[in-house]
Amino acid sequence: MIKELKFLIFFLFIPIFFSEAQKIEFLSLSNTSDSSFYDICRLSDNEFWIGGEHGILKTIDSTRKISSISYHNQGISVFKMLEAGNYLYIAADCGTIYKFNTSNHQLEKIFTSNRFKNYCFYDMILDENGKLIICGGKSKIVKAKYAIPTGFIIEVDSSFIGKVNILWKSKFNFVWSLSQKDGNVYASAFDGKYSKILEGDIKKRKFKKKYKINALVYKIIMHQDTLWMLGSKNIHFREDGFIGAIYKDIVHISPVSGKGCVWNMLFTNGSILAFTNDGSILFRKSADWSLYNINTKRTIYAAQQFNYNSILLVGNGKTIGLLKK
């Protein structure tokens, strides 16, 4: 009961205080706003991969040297990357998955299907049985174009992408995000007004609606015993965002007004960072949220700890930067 009470007190509201100024060193910028980087994956202490719009893949090493990766991708956008064993899996648009062998450095397209040619694979996790669980939906939704938000959750074998098992599908719900804990997989699906938080038992290959959220839940992250939710108040993602959490079936949503969608969150060195559409960075070390006295002026979609003193950021306009202490 004490833990539940602390949870409610913490999420009663989000006070915003300005913290001391941090520094951002930009390593890459572009004036083309739709050339976005969407994800970062660490392959080693010395190598990170960055993927994004139009199939762009880049690497950055510990010396901050950025290199381009050339491969035959036909301009297919990259949305999610996942390292598993000796392989890096890349989920992309047009129902495409790539696999990079980190031992022999071979990159190959291992799955593409006419069945999914108008759909994107938007998020991906590896379950306890070595299966890739992938979610997504109509590609037009990601491109902010009008379409029925058909979505799905599928299961494929990570060793050989062949047969696809459909675990959940909906004609009217795009599935944005996945997370997992103790054999259960969680997903956020949005129908244009409400989000469903789905809970899936992978052994039974069944998903059910667990919670209904009156907002666009863009990202879910399971951290310890709490399922964090990030997103926007509605489809107008440039207006108001929110940070929410579910702990022992207690659901709370706290608004982040005027800063747009909260796209992602990073847990690092006992702190939490959250990134909003307008380029602001929220920071929590103890009980209160602070607002860094900086603004990237760029939407940050993903972040990873780069070294002890800095965090690697990527976002729209080919943004690659380092947030320094």
N, C-alpha and C positions, 0 to 999 in steps of 0.2 A: 504493500500500500504506500510506503514511503517513496519508493521509486516512481510510482504512478503520480503521486502528488508533485514531486520534483519535475516530472515531465510536463504536467499541466502548467506549473508556474513558469517554466522556461518558455513555453509556447503561448502564453497568454497574450503577448504582443512582442514585436521586435523593435526595441528602441535602437535608434541609429545615432552613434557618436562618431565624430571624426577622429581618426588615429593619426599618428605621426606619418609623415610622408614616406612612401616607398618609391623605389626607382624601377622603371621599366626600360630595358634596352631592347630596341627593335632591331631584329636581324633581317627581317623581310617585311616589306609593305608594298601595296599596289593600290592604285586608284580605281581598279575594277572591283566593285563591291561584290559581284556575284562569283568571283574566283575565291571560294572559301576553302579553308582547311577544316575538316570536321573531327579528326581523331588523331591521337598519338598512341604509339605502342613502343614500349621499351624492349629492345631485343637483348641488350647487355648493358653493363655500366658505361660502355663507350658508344652505344648506338641506339638512336631512336628513329622510328619511322613515322612519317606524317603523311596522311592521305586526305584527299578532298575532291572538290568540284572538277569535272572534266577529266577524271582519272589521274590527277596529278599525284605522284608519289615522290617524296623527298626523304633524305636521311640527314640527321644532324649528329655529330659526334661530340665528345666531351670537350673538344677544343673550339666548339661552336662552328665548325665547318659544315656548310650545307651543300648537299649534292643531290642531283636529280637522278631518279631511277627510270630508265627507259624500258618499256615493255609494250607489247601490242595490246592496247586496251580499247581502242576505238572511241576514246573520250568518255568512257563510262565512269560516272562519279563513284568515288569510294566513300562509304559511310562509317564502316566499323572495321577495326583490326584486332585480332586476338592471337596471342602466342600460346602454343600448346606443344610441349616437347621440342622437337626439332623443326617445328613448322610454324609459320605465321599465316593465319587465315584472313582473307580480306573479303568482306561483304560489300557488294556494290549494287549499282542500278541494273535494270534490265535482267533481273533474276540471275546474277552472275556471282560466282565465288572463285577467288584465286587462292593458290597455295604456294608459299615460298618456303623452300627447303633451306634452313639456316646452315646446314652442313655443306651442301654443294652449291648453294646460292643460285638454285634454279627456281624460276617463277613460272607457274603454269596455270592456265584456266582449267579448273577441274569440274565446274558445273555451270551449265547454261541451258535454258529450256524455253522453247516457244510458249510453254504454258505460263511462264513468269516474265515474258519479255516486256510487258507493260507494268511490271511491279518492281519495287526495290526491296532489297534486303537491308534493313535499317539498323538492327541491333543483333547481337550474337553472343551467346555464352556457350561454354563447354560443360556438360553435365557430368555427374559422377561416373557415368558409364562410357565416357569418351564420345558421346554423341554431341553434335553441334545443334543447338536450339536457336532458331533464327526467327525473327519477327519482321514485319514490314507491311506493305500494302501498295496501293496504286501510286505510281511514280509522280503523277500530277499533283498529288497532295503535298509532297515534299517541295515541289517547285511552286507552291502557292497558287496552283491553277484549280479551277472548278472541276470536281469529279466526285462521284460517289466514293466515300472513303472505305472501300473494301480492304480488309486486312486479314492477317493470318499469323499463326505460329506453326512452324514446321520443324521436323526432326530429320537430320541426315547423318550418315556415318562419316566421321572425320577422316578415316583412313582411305575411304573411296566414296566419293560423292556419286551415288547412283540413285537408288530408290528414295523417294521423299515421302515421309509420313506426315500427314496433316493432323496436328494435335488440336487446333482450334481455328475457326475461321468465322468471319462475319462480313456480310455485304455492306454494313454501315459503320464499321469501326476499324480505323487505322490503328495498328499496334506499334507504338513508338519505342518502347523500352522494355528490357528484361533484367531481372536480378534473381539471385538464388540463395537459399540457405537450408542446410540440413535435408537435402533431397527434394525440397519444394522449389518450384520456379514461380516467380511473380512477373506479371506483365501489366503494362498500362495501355488501355485501348480507349480511343476517343471517337465519339460519334458526331462531333460538331458542336455539342453543348455540354455533355457530361463525359467524364472519364470513368471507366471501370477498372478497378484493380483486380486482376485475375490471379487466382492461386491454382497452381497445377501440380498434380502428383504424377511425376514422370513415369514411375513404375506402372501406374494404371493408365497413363497417356490420356488423362482427363484434366480439363481446366474448368473452374467454376468462378462466377463473380463473387468476390469477397467484400469489396467496398465500392460505393458509388460516390464520386467526388464531383462537385459542381465547379469544375475548372478543367483546363487543358493540362493534364499531367504529361509533360514532355519526357521527363527523366525520373526513373526510380533507382535508388541505390540502397542496398541492404548493408548496413554497417552495424556490427555487433548485433544487438537485438532490436534495432529500430529500422523500419523501412522509410527512408527519406523520399519525399516527393518534391519535384521542382517543375515549374511551368509558368503559365500565365492565366489570368482570370478568365479569359475566353480566347476566341480565335484572333482577337486584335492583340497580337503578341508584342507590339511596340508600346503598349500602354501600361498596364499593371501586371506585375508578376507575383509570385508567392513562393514561400518555402513551407512545406508541410512535413508531417511525420506520423507514422503509425507505430504505437508501442503497446503491446498487449491489448490489441483491439481498441485502444484509445486513439482517435483520429483528430488531429488538429491542423488547421490551415492558418498561416499568418501571412497577411499581404505585404508585398514590397511595392509600394505605390510609386507610380511615375517613372519607373526604371525599365519597364518592359519585362519580357519573359526572363526567368532565371533558368539559364540553359544547362548549367553543370555545377558540380560541387567537388571539392578536393579535400580529403582528410590527410593532414600532413603534420607531423611533429606535435601532436596534441592539439592542433588547431583545425578550424574549418574555414575554407574559402568558398564563396559562391559568386558566380559570374552572371551579370545581367545583360540584357540586350543593348543598353545604352553605353556599355563599356565600363560600368562601375564594378568594383570588387568589394563584396561584403566579407567581413573577417570576424571570426568568433574564437576567442581564446579561453574565456571563462564563462560567465553567465550572460554577458551582453554581446550584441552585435555591434561592430564598428564599420565605418565606411572609410576605406583607404582614401587618403587625401590626394588621389590621383584618378585620372580617368583615361583609359586606353583610347577612347573615341572609336574603338573597334569592338565588335561583338566577339567575345571569346567563347568558343564552343568546347574546347578541351584543354586540360592542364595536367602536367605530370611533374613530380619532383625531379629536377635536373641534377642538382647536387645539393650539398647541405645548405648553401646560401642562396639558392635561386630555384625558381619554378618555371618550367617551360610552358608557354602559352601559345595557342594557335586559334585562328578565327577568320573572320571574313576579310576580304581584300588581301588574300595571301599573307595574312599576319602571322609572323613568328616572332616571339619576344621572350625575354627573360625578366621575370619579376624578382627583384633582389631585396634582401633584407636591409 
